[in-house]
Amino acid sequence: MYNYPNTRKVGVEEIHFGVKIPDPYRWMEDENDPELNAWIEAQNKLTYSILDKIPERGGIRERLEELYNFPKYNFMMTVVGKKIIYAYNDGLQNQSVYYVQEGLDGEAEVLIDPNTLSEDGTVAVNLNGHSKDNRYLAFLQAQSGSDWQTLKIMDLEKNELMEDELNWVKFTYTAWCGDGFFYSGYDKPVKGKELSEKNENMKVYYHKLGEDQSQDQLIYTDPEHPLRFHGIVVSENEKWLVLTSSEGTYGAEIKLRKADAPDEDFQILFKGFDNEFEYIGSQDDELYFVTDKEASNKKIIKINAQTLEVEDLIAESKNSLEYVTKVGNYLLVNYLKDVVSQSCCYDTKGNLKAEVQLPGIGNVYMYAGSKDLEKIILSFGSFINPVGLYTVDPETGETEVFKTSTVSFDAAQFITEQIFCESKDGTKIPVFITRRKDLELDGSNPTLLYAYGGFNISLTPSFDPATIYLLEQGGVYAQANLRGGAEYGEAWHKAGMLLNKQNVFDDFIAVAETLIEKGYTASDKLAIQGGSNGGLLMGAVTNQRPDLFSAVFAQVGVMDMLRYHKFTIGWGWAVEYGNPEEEVHFRNIVKYSPLHNIEEKEYPAVMVMTADHDDRVVPAHSFKYIATLQEKNTGEKPVVIRVATKAGHGAGKPVSKLIDEAADRYAFFFNNISETK
């Protein structure tokens, strides 16, 4: 048994619909409490005292550093006129560097190097749209992984940073119009509560280049509905403003207004919030949207902004439509067939021009292009092959290598296969399994099972150097595509949300049982991992089937399902989980909420992982969960928490922190499974 730090309990108790809910660790929600800081320090001290005693940990980190140390491209890129902007890392740089080159054969130059913005690499940069004259590029700068970002502008003609700087923005995209752009932001939060205060009343502003943020014009606000997101996009001819509003992570309401009529109200095009509507571009006065209304797998529609006449452009397919990118007169449409990318190129009349000849079985992350560049760029990768950039001829679908990453291992010795597992209700759940080709399926292989299962998000093949380390040790990496995601359209999503959430946990348990039945692994060699909504998944299945797993990694998880909506943008998840203040949803949520279903019994080894700057899923979720688990666990395996500093929910994490985190995870994993072969 371990000597866990003492955690003070308080007598907080509430009654929800006749049910008493104790909350003895609510004091841990105060991020400024000195006692909490001391508790975090004591918990980290315990965690690292355990990790430091694992002799293999140093060797694991050394090999991981070798695996991470290769020239690589990021999937994020954009095309501005004839300029191609992409992110490249020469090996172990904490942040990828943005380069720009003129045309496909131009010489690349450094455009933005985020590594110069902080000594420890904790400042990250993401591109965020460009002006229609191709001169200005917007980008977002985030500190220590926080969702709060600073919006800045680069002059591409002079290759220099402008003085414009917009603060307190999150979940925004710049929409350029005239000599400025529209963006979304919030009022400055209360000092000391920046990372936990509930974010309300998102507003849309117009910023004119060269002016101070205090002069920005308020374009749209909806004080009667403070818990909504809002954003504006501008038609390509700059005649129309398209306003998208949402009450959470699913469902949109679309409104329209002429750009030159500031005194007119926005008119509703598509009333929310029962369906998705995503603007993808325009041609003259025709506006294009992707929607799942009357099309579970999604379809593409167009609307005449003058007459408001709506018609289907590209019909629903038997495969799930993942996303659409408009480039000039082409629509690049990416579908998922059993979670593998299949792409087609259409013209703006809805005519199929070509099927894109992808470089293999894997995932198309994104397309980028412009009417000024003769070819379109795509980023593509798989579990075994890192991201590469390819050119596409939109008329023929032919692809050619543009930029490729190189690795320090022999990819030919590994294989990815797909199996289907039968869930509790008979639903077939797809699972990608990556392993060495010569691996014997005798039940002795250390296996890591990863899943998410929610928010209409598809878990597609992607490369992670840390996975290669596991495969080199004779391990198996399994990635399950549970209900709640978008792998098979909106019907698949709805089958794992709201009152159907238990399906997600049943799917995961069924996958774990199948991996054991088929000889990939055994329960004493099976580790599981998930983050955010996947962290919730980890907590729920560990409560329901603690006998099935040997080690659990619950990362930045939503653990207190009765209070998730009270912090930052947690209210936006009610469309996925249900509002716990409504009885029908409370009675469903309380049955699986990780924090509220911990019992006095034996648990597997658990490492909860969170970060001090996570303002998406505030770390109080993890604090309260691990304190309760340490109190009630009767087993002998460690249940600990690892609290990262100067890190957030996951985005923009420096390479050095990724390596440290993976080394700690694998050391803990291998130390808590029975002897491997």
Protein Blocks (a to p, Z undefined) as FASTA:
>chain_A
ZZdddddddfbdcdeehiacddfklmmmpmklmklmmmmmmmmmmmmmmmmmmmklmmmm
mmmmmmmmccdddfbdcdehjaccddddfblafbacddddehjkbccddfbdfklmpfno
paccddebjafklmaccddddeehiabdcdddddfklopacfbdcehiehiacddehjbd
cddddddddehilmmpccehiacddddehiafklpccfbdcfklmbbcddddddfklpac
cddddfbjgocddddddfklmkbccddfbdcfkbccddfbdehjaccdddfehianopad
dddfklopacdfbdcdfbdcfbdcdehjaccddddeehiacdddddfkopafbdcddfbd
cddfbacddfkbmbdcdddddfklccddddddfknopacdfbdcddfbdfklpccddddd
ddfkopacdddddddfklccehpaccddddehpghiacdddddfklmmmmmnopacdddd
dehiamnojklmmmmgcjlmmmmmmmmmmmmmmmmmnopacfklcccddehjlmmmmmmm
mmmmmmlpmbdcdehiafblmlmmmgcjlmmmmmmnopakbmklmmmmmmmomklmcccd
ddddddddddfklckbgcklmmmmmmmmmmmmmbfbdcdddddehiafkgopafklmmmm
mmmmmmmmmmmcccdZZ
